[in-house]
Amino acid sequence: MNDRIPLLVLNSLLPEHQAQIGAQYELIYAITPQARAEAVATHGARIRVVLTIGVVGLTAAEVDAMPALELVCCMGAGYEGLPLEMLKQRGIATANGAGTNDDCVADHAFGLIIGIIRGMRTLDAQCRAGIWREEIPQPPNVSGKKLGIFGLGTIGQKIAKRAGGFDMPVGYHNRKPKEGVQYRYAGSLIELAKWCDVLVCATPGGPATRHAVNAQVLDALGPRGYLINISRGSVVDTDALAAALRDRRIAGAGLDVYESEPHRPEALIGLDNLLITPHMAGWSPEATQASVDRFMANAAGHFAGLGVVSPI
């Protein structure tokens, strides 16, 4: 008789992590829309745990179909795709993987900063084509640039810490100033964009931040400014960004996330002042293992009656 707790997994996992989780839980792995619908229809009445990620989420209809559900976990820090109010009303515990991939994301953010300011992608192509430096305009310094962070959460603070190594003054915009933080606070995103040379988006996704970076913010950033987005694609208005890059109203952009993902952002692809990666900032063997381990700890804490480790 199988007495393991039924767990529905909606995000992709490596085989070794499926095995790790499956050793303790009855793993129902459903990462395609069809498999997901079939899993809910077939097992919904039994499922007690759901594992997902913020952009994959969980719908209210799916929660309705799971009367035994008592725990919902997101592997990463984001949870914008969860019906939080409904889960709260049902008394369903929620947890995320906050802190498990912060270093990886912050590292990647700085890779994008250095890469786009120093023109690494273009320089690589020029070098392969046999073009020597005398024929190439000199790219700007990274050190000393003013760094603006939209969303000074845990990841934002990790990015700010790295900025210290580059002698970059740091400013930020949150809904309100953060206690105990010495960085320059901007009361609006436009104010921050006017001040900084590099604007990094590290804010949560969701309706509250959708298209927060619009044409007005990009114009405030200006023709010598750079945009970096490692948060959610929805935070940046893609059409406005494409126009700003095309017209050189900003100097460049480094994106790890975009509105059309997993499909490439067609409006941006032909632009040479763009450096783009496929939502990889939080992915490394170390970060992914830490996220899986955090899920196991959250679930173990919940079912032992001790509570989750990192509640939402």
C-alpha positions in Angstrom: 0.0 0.0 0.0 1.3 3.5 -1.0 1.1 5.7 2.1 3.3 8.5 0.7 1.7 12.0 0.5 0.4 12.8 -3.0 2.4 15.7 -4.4 1.5 17.5 -7.7 4.6 19.1 -9.4 3.8 21.7 -12.1 7.3 22.9 -12.9 10.2 21.0 -14.6 12.6 19.1 -12.4 15.8 17.3 -13.3 15.6 13.5 -13.0 17.8 13.5 -9.9 15.5 16.0 -8.2 12.4 14.0 -9.2 14.1 11.0 -7.6 15.0 12.9 -4.4 11.4 14.2 -3.9 9.8 11.0 -5.1 11.6 9.0 -2.4 9.4 10.7 0.2 6.3 11.7 -1.7 4.0 10.2 -4.3 5.2 12.3 -7.2 2.6 13.3 -9.8 4.7 15.1 -12.4 2.6 17.3 -14.8 4.5 20.0 -16.5 2.5 20.3 -19.8 -1.0 21.8 -20.0 -2.5 18.5 -21.0 -0.7 16.5 -18.3 -1.6 19.1 -15.7 -5.3 19.0 -16.6 -5.3 15.2 -16.6 -3.5 15.1 -13.2 -6.0 17.4 -11.6 -8.9 15.5 -13.0 -7.5 12.1 -12.0 -5.8 12.9 -8.7 -7.3 16.2 -7.6 -9.3 14.7 -4.7 -6.2 13.2 -3.2 -3.5 15.8 -3.7 -2.2 17.4 -0.5 0.8 19.3 -1.8 1.5 21.4 -4.9 5.0 22.4 -6.0 5.2 25.1 -8.7 7.0 28.3 -9.6 5.8 31.9 -9.7 5.4 32.1 -13.5 3.7 28.7 -13.7 1.4 29.3 -10.8 -1.7 27.6 -9.7 -5.3 28.6 -10.7 -8.3 29.1 -8.5 -10.1 26.4 -10.4 -7.4 23.9 -9.7 -7.5 24.8 -6.0 -11.2 24.2 -6.1 -10.6 20.7 -7.5 -8.2 19.8 -4.7 -10.3 19.6 -1.5 -7.4 17.8 0.4 -4.8 20.5 -0.5 -3.0 21.8 2.5 0.4 23.1 1.2 1.5 25.1 -1.9 5.2 25.7 -2.4 7.0 27.8 -5.0 10.6 26.7 -5.7 11.9 30.2 -6.4 11.2 33.5 -4.6 8.4 34.5 -6.9 4.8 33.6 -6.3 2.8 36.0 -8.5 0.9 33.1 -10.1 -0.7 31.9 -6.9 -4.3 32.8 -5.8 -3.0 33.9 -2.4 -6.3 35.2 -1.0 -8.1 32.0 -1.9 -5.4 29.9 -0.4 -5.5 32.0 2.8 -9.2 31.6 3.1 -8.9 27.9 2.7 -6.2 27.7 5.4 -3.7 26.3 2.9 -0.1 26.9 3.9 2.1 28.6 1.4 5.9 28.7 1.1 8.6 29.7 -1.3 12.3 29.3 -2.0 13.4 32.8 -0.9 17.1 33.0 -0.5 18.0 29.8 -2.4 19.1 31.4 -5.7 19.8 35.0 -4.7 23.5 34.8 -5.2 23.1 33.2 -8.6 20.6 35.9 -9.7 22.8 38.7 -8.5 25.8 37.2 -10.2 23.9 37.0 -13.5 22.6 40.6 -13.1 26.2 41.8 -12.9 27.1 39.7 -15.9 24.4 41.5 -17.9 25.6 44.8 -16.5 29.2 44.2 -17.5 28.3 42.5 -20.8 26.0 45.2 -22.1 28.0 48.2 -21.0 31.3 46.8 -22.3 29.6 45.4 -25.4 30.9 41.9 -24.9 28.5 40.2 -27.4 29.5 42.7 -30.2 33.1 42.6 -29.3 33.1 38.8 -29.5 31.6 38.9 -32.9 34.0 41.5 -34.1 37.0 39.7 -32.8 35.9 36.5 -34.5 35.5 38.5 -37.8 39.1 39.7 -37.5 38.3 43.2 -36.5 41.0 44.8 -34.3 40.4 47.3 -31.5 41.6 50.4 -33.5 38.4 50.1 -35.6 36.1 49.8 -32.6 34.7 52.6 -30.5 35.8 52.4 -26.9 33.1 51.0 -24.6 32.4 52.8 -21.3 33.6 51.9 -17.8 31.4 49.9 -15.5 33.1 51.1 -12.3 31.7 54.4 -11.0 28.4 54.2 -12.8 25.4 55.1 -10.6 23.3 51.9 -10.1 19.5 52.2 -9.5 17.7 49.2 -8.2 13.9 48.9 -8.6 13.0 46.5 -5.8 15.5 46.4 -2.9 14.5 43.0 -1.6 16.9 40.2 -0.8 18.1 39.9 -4.4 18.3 43.7 -4.8 20.5 43.9 -1.8 22.8 41.2 -3.1 23.1 43.2 -6.3 23.8 46.4 -4.3 26.5 44.5 -2.4 28.2 43.5 -5.6 28.0 47.1 -6.8 30.2 48.1 -3.9 33.1 46.2 -5.5 32.7 48.4 -8.6 32.6 51.6 -6.7 29.1 52.2 -7.9 26.8 54.6 -6.0 23.5 52.8 -5.3 20.0 54.2 -5.2 16.7 52.3 -5.1 12.9 52.7 -5.4 10.5 50.6 -3.3 7.0 51.5 -2.2 8.5 53.0 0.9 12.1 53.4 2.2 13.7 50.3 3.7 14.7 50.6 7.3 18.4 50.3 8.1 19.5 50.9 4.5 21.9 53.6 3.7 21.4 53.7 -0.1 19.8 56.7 -1.7 16.0 56.4 -1.8 13.9 57.6 -4.8 10.3 58.3 -4.2 9.4 57.3 -7.8 10.8 55.1 -10.5 11.1 58.1 -12.8 13.1 59.9 -10.2 15.4 56.9 -9.8 15.8 56.5 -13.6 16.8 60.2 -13.9 19.5 59.7 -11.3 21.1 56.5 -12.3 23.2 55.2 -15.2 22.1 51.6 -14.9 18.5 50.7 -13.8 18.2 47.1 -12.6 14.7 45.6 -12.2 14.6 43.3 -9.2 11.0 43.8 -8.1 8.3 41.1 -7.9 6.0 40.5 -10.8 2.3 40.7 -10.9 -0.4 43.4 -11.6 1.2 46.0 -9.3 4.4 46.2 -11.3 3.1 45.4 -14.8 4.8 47.8 -17.3 6.2 49.9 -14.5 9.2 50.4 -16.8 7.4 52.3 -19.6 8.4 54.9 -22.2 8.5 57.7 -19.6 10.9 55.7 -17.4 13.1 54.8 -20.3 13.2 58.4 -21.5 14.2 59.4 -17.9 17.0 56.9 -18.1 18.3 58.6 -21.2 20.6 57.9 -24.1 23.6 57.0 -21.9 21.6 54.8 -19.6 21.2 51.0 -19.5 18.3 48.8 -18.4 18.8 45.4 -16.8 15.8 43.1 -16.0 16.3 39.9 -13.9 12.8 40.1 -12.2 9.8 39.4 -14.4 9.2 40.1 -18.1 5.9 41.8 -17.3 7.7 44.6 -15.4 9.0 46.1 -18.7 6.8 47.3 -21.6 8.4 45.4 -24.5 7.2 47.7 -27.3 8.4 50.8 -25.4 11.8 49.2 -24.8 12.1 48.1 -28.5 11.4 51.7 -29.5 13.9 53.2 -27.0 16.6 50.8 -28.1 15.9 51.2 -31.8 15.9 55.0 -31.5 19.0 55.0 -29.2 16.9 56.8 -26.5 18.7 54.4 -24.1 22.2 53.0 -24.6 21.4 49.4 -24.2 19.5 46.7 -22.2 20.4 43.3 -20.6 17.4 41.0 -20.2 17.0 37.6 -18.6 13.2 37.8 -18.7 10.7 39.0 -21.2 6.9 39.1 -21.7 6.7 36.5 -24.4 8.8 33.8 -22.7 9.4 31.0 -23.4 9.0 32.4 -27.0 11.6 34.9 -27.9 10.7 38.6 -27.9 10.5 39.2 -31.7 10.4 43.1 -31.4 13.8 43.0 -29.7 15.7 40.2 -31.5 17.2 42.3 -34.3 18.6 45.0 -32.1 22.4 45.1 -31.5 22.2 47.1 -28.3 20.6 44.2 -26.4 22.1 41.3 -24.5 19.5 38.6 -23.7 19.4 35.3 -21.8 16.6 32.8 -21.5 15.4 33.3 -17.9 18.6 31.6 -16.6 19.6 34.0 -13.8 18.4 31.8 -11.0 19.6 28.5 -12.6 22.7 26.8 -11.5 23.3 23.3 -10.1 23.9 24.9 -6.7 20.9 27.1 -6.7 18.5 24.4 -8.1 19.7 21.9 -5.5 19.2 24.5 -2.7 15.7 25.2 -4.0 14.8 21.5 -4.0 16.2 21.1 -0.5 14.2 24.1 0.7 11.0 22.6 -0.7 11.8 19.4 1.2 12.4 21.4 4.4 9.2 23.4 3.9 7.1 20.2 3.4 8.8 18.4 6.3 8.2 21.3 8.6 4.5 21.5 7.6 3.8 17.8 7.9 5.6 17.6 11.3 3.4 20.4 12.6 6.3 22.8 13.0 5.4 25.1 10.1 7.2 25.9 6.8 10.7 27.3 6.8 10.0 30.2 4.5 6.4 31.2 4.5 5.0 33.5 1.9 
